Structure formats: structure tokens, C-alpha cells
Amino acid sequence: MSSKSSNKINVPEARAAMDKFKMEAASEVGVNLKEGYNGDLTSREAGSVGGQMVKKMIESYEKSL
């Protein structure tokens, strides 16, 4: 099993904004996310952060219509 992450940011300049967005989503769902390695998160916690991020992206898109 490789330790290399398959997550890629298409625009490297967006990394800081995406990290900030992820931290905001984590705090909204009550997940204690820290900078760097977060391998101690449960699947449920990680999924709730990702789900909150998607929810916020959809809301943002709908507002732009």
C-alpha cells in the first residue's frame, strides 16, 4: 500500500484556500481537524467533513445561478 496521497489540487495556488475551507467545514460539524496528518480520524468524522464541504460548494453554486 502506497503512502502517497491521490488527492490532487488542479490549481496549486488554491491549496491554502482549500485547506482553510476544509478547516471551516470541520469546525462546523464539530470535528477536531489539525494541520498535517489526521489519520486518527474515524471514517465517520472524515466523511462528515467531506460531506459538509460538498454541501457548501453546492450551496455556493446554487447562489450563483
TASUL-V763553 format. One record per backbone hydrogen bond with DSSP energy under -0.5 kcal/mol. NH is the residue of the N-H (numbers start at 1). CO is the residue of the C=O. If there is no record, write none. Layout:
NH|CO / NH|CO
This chain:
10|8 / 12|10 / 14|11 / 15|12 / 18|14 / 19|15 / 20|16 / 21|17 / 22|18 / 23|19 / 24|20 / 25|21 / 26|22 / 27|23 / 28|24 / 29|25 / 30|27 / 31|26 / 33|31 / 41|38 / 46|42 / 47|43 / 48|44 / 49|45 / 50|46 / 51|47 / 52|48 / 53|49 / 54|50 / 55|51 / 56|52 / 57|53 / 58|54 / 59|55 / 60|56 / 61|57 / 62|58 / 63|59 / 64|60 / 65|61 / 65|62
